Amino acid sequence: MSYSVQHNLQLRPFNTFGIRATAHLACTLDDEAAVDEVLGLLREKGAAEVRAPHPHEITPNEQPFPRPLILSGGSNLLLARDLDEPVLLMRTRGRHVVEQQGDTVWLDVAAGEVWHDTVRWTLQQGYYGLENLALIPGRVGAAPWQNIGAYGVEAGERIDSVAAIHLQTGERRRFTAAECAFGYRQSFFKTPAGRDWLILSVRLRLSRTFVPRLDYAELRTALAMPGLTAVQVADTVEAIRRSKLPDPAVLGNAGSFFHNPVVDG
Ligand SMILES: Cc1cc2nc3c(=O)[nH]c(=O)nc-3n(C[C@H](O)[C@H](O)[C@H](O)COP(=O)(O)OP(=O)(O)OC[C@H]3O[C@@H](n4cnc5c(N)ncnc54)[C@H](O)[C@@H]3O)c2cc1C
């Protein structure tokens, strides 16, 4: 079990806008067991009793236990104030195959894994389906939260299920894709009831056969070539994205604020 606790942590390095805001209590969670431990302490004793494995890292802080803010890559939130509620920094790691049947492969990926690194890792393994979603900032646990999407593909199409823990009760549950209720930049986890759940890991359903998705005109034009590979799709998506949006590491931003219009019929 591994986690660390800090008081009065400056969150500027943890959000892509680079906004200054202080977290009175921040817990960096490095594995799933730490999630249980920290939530249990918050639930039973309040923030004052959250103890780091190395006690010199904290000072006592008398706070109640309001719903924590889950902070992953910090690329889709605007910190408008200092935070009295506990902040949980998701840094859990791990990717492994849980099942293979024919061409289909199911992978569990920990919420704290970086999304883009995961996309590239799947391509290296020969697992296809995420190539259009290359270079979306953030971590894996946030992908179902707003059903990230780009260049004609949404994460929800590749998510088989999501493992989560209830922030208040500690109940663990696996949500099927149907229960995740994915919509355009939308999911159950974005609803008032869904915000009580911390996503622990995401089960992806990918394919060993590459089927290009070139619905997006810019991709279709750039990739009209024989023998197209998934890596070429990811490389092209990356190149287009880099030409359009500034790197948040250089210029603070949170991508596009606007949803594409949804046109019925
Ligand atoms: C330059 C740029 C380009 C972008 N392009 C795209 C794009 O093409 N498509 C797209 O869909 N988005 C895009 N985004 C938005 C952003 O990358 C995604 O929404 C991404 O999924 C956010 O991930 P994060 O780890 O940074 O989440 P955070 O900003 O840390 O969190 C976002 C929300 O999710 C919640 N959350 C995070 N992790 C968890 C968890 N484990 N369990 C429960 N709740 C959680 C947080 O509490 C918060 O409410 C872009 C952003 C930037 C800065």
The ligand as a Tripos MOL2 file, in Angstrom:
@<TRIPOS>MOLECULE
LIG
   53    58     1     0     0
SMALL
NO_CHARGES

@<TRIPOS>ATOM
      1 C1         -5.0580   20.6590  -24.9070 C.3       1 LIG1
      2 C2         -6.2610   19.8420  -24.5140 C.ar      1 LIG1
      3 C3         -6.9100   19.0880  -25.4730 C.ar      1 LIG1
      4 C4         -8.0340   18.3100  -25.1340 C.ar      1 LIG1
      5 N1         -8.6340   17.5620  -26.1020 N.ar      1 LIG1
      6 C5         -9.6990   16.7850  -25.8040 C.ar      1 LIG1
      7 C6        -10.3410   15.9770  -26.8100 C.ar      1 LIG1
      8 O1         -9.9400   15.9450  -27.9720 O.2       1 LIG1
      9 N2        -11.4010   15.2180  -26.4440 N.ar      1 LIG1
     10 C7        -11.8690   15.2070  -25.1680 C.ar      1 LIG1
     11 O2        -12.8380   14.4810  -24.9150 O.2       1 LIG1
     12 N3        -11.2860   15.9540  -24.1940 N.ar      1 LIG1
     13 C8        -10.2260   16.7450  -24.4810 C.ar      1 LIG1
     14 N4         -9.6350   17.5190  -23.5070 N.ar      1 LIG1
     15 C9        -10.1730   17.4800  -22.1530 C.3       1 LIG1
     16 C10        -9.4140   16.4940  -21.2290 C.3       1 LIG1
     17 O3         -8.2080   16.0860  -21.7960 O.3       1 LIG1
     18 C11       -10.2460   15.2450  -20.9680 C.3       1 LIG1
     19 O4        -11.4890   15.5870  -20.4220 O.3       1 LIG1
     20 C12        -9.5120   14.2830  -20.0100 C.3       1 LIG1
     21 O5        -10.2140   13.0710  -19.9000 O.3       1 LIG1
     22 C13        -9.3220   14.8860  -18.6320 C.3       1 LIG1
     23 O6         -8.4840   14.0170  -17.9180 O.3       1 LIG1
     24 P1         -7.7550   14.4630  -16.5890 P.3       1 LIG1
     25 O7         -7.0580   13.2630  -16.0740 O.co2     1 LIG1
     26 O8         -6.9280   15.6660  -16.8470 O.co2     1 LIG1
     27 O9         -9.0050   14.8220  -15.6850 O.3       1 LIG1
     28 P2         -9.1240   15.9430  -14.5540 P.3       1 LIG1
     29 O10        -9.0860   17.3010  -15.2010 O.co2     1 LIG1
     30 O11        -8.1760   15.6810  -13.4670 O.co2     1 LIG1
     31 O12       -10.5980   15.6510  -14.0460 O.3       1 LIG1
     32 C14       -11.7200   15.9360  -14.8570 C.3       1 LIG1
     33 C15       -12.9760   15.5210  -14.0950 C.3       1 LIG1
     34 O13       -13.0110   14.1130  -13.9630 O.3       1 LIG1
     35 C16       -13.0720   13.7520  -12.5900 C.3       1 LIG1
     36 N5        -12.2050   12.5740  -12.4230 N.ar      1 LIG1
     37 C17       -10.9000   12.4840  -12.7880 C.ar      1 LIG1
     38 N6        -10.4280   11.2690  -12.4860 N.ar      1 LIG1
     39 C18       -11.4480   10.5760  -11.9210 C.ar      1 LIG1
     40 C19       -11.5740    9.2590  -11.3730 C.ar      1 LIG1
     41 N7        -10.5480    8.3960  -11.3480 N.pl3     1 LIG1
     42 N8        -12.7840    8.8920  -10.8570 N.ar      1 LIG1
     43 C20       -13.8400    9.7520  -10.8790 C.ar      1 LIG1
     44 N9        -13.7740   11.0120  -11.3630 N.ar      1 LIG1
     45 C21       -12.5890   11.4120  -11.8820 C.ar      1 LIG1
     46 C22       -12.5080   14.9490  -11.8370 C.3       1 LIG1
     47 O14       -12.9620   15.0040  -10.5040 O.3       1 LIG1
     48 C23       -13.0170   16.0930  -12.6750 C.3       1 LIG1
     49 O15       -14.3500   16.3970  -12.3440 O.3       1 LIG1
     50 C24        -8.5130   18.3020  -23.8090 C.ar      1 LIG1
     51 C25        -7.8410   19.0650  -22.8350 C.ar      1 LIG1
     52 C26        -6.7260   19.8200  -23.1790 C.ar      1 LIG1
     53 C27        -6.0100   20.5990  -22.1210 C.3       1 LIG1
@<TRIPOS>BOND
     1     1     2 1
     2     2     3 ar
     3     2    52 ar
     4     3     4 ar
     5     4     5 ar
     6     4    50 ar
     7     5     6 ar
     8     6     7 ar
     9     6    13 1
    10     7     8 2
    11     7     9 ar
    12     9    10 ar
    13    10    11 2
    14    10    12 ar
    15    12    13 ar
    16    13    14 ar
    17    14    15 1
    18    14    50 ar
    19    15    16 1
    20    16    17 1
    21    16    18 1
    22    18    19 1
    23    18    20 1
    24    20    21 1
    25    20    22 1
    26    22    23 1
    27    23    24 1
    28    24    25 2
    29    24    26 1
    30    24    27 1
    31    27    28 1
    32    28    29 2
    33    28    30 1
    34    28    31 1
    35    31    32 1
    36    32    33 1
    37    33    34 1
    38    33    48 1
    39    34    35 1
    40    35    36 1
    41    35    46 1
    42    36    37 ar
    43    36    45 ar
    44    37    38 ar
    45    38    39 ar
    46    39    40 ar
    47    39    45 ar
    48    40    41 1
    49    40    42 ar
    50    42    43 ar
    51    43    44 ar
    52    44    45 ar
    53    46    47 1
    54    46    48 1
    55    48    49 1
    56    50    51 ar
    57    51    52 ar
    58    52    53 1
@<TRIPOS>SUBSTRUCTURE
     1 LIG1         1 GROUP 0 **** ****
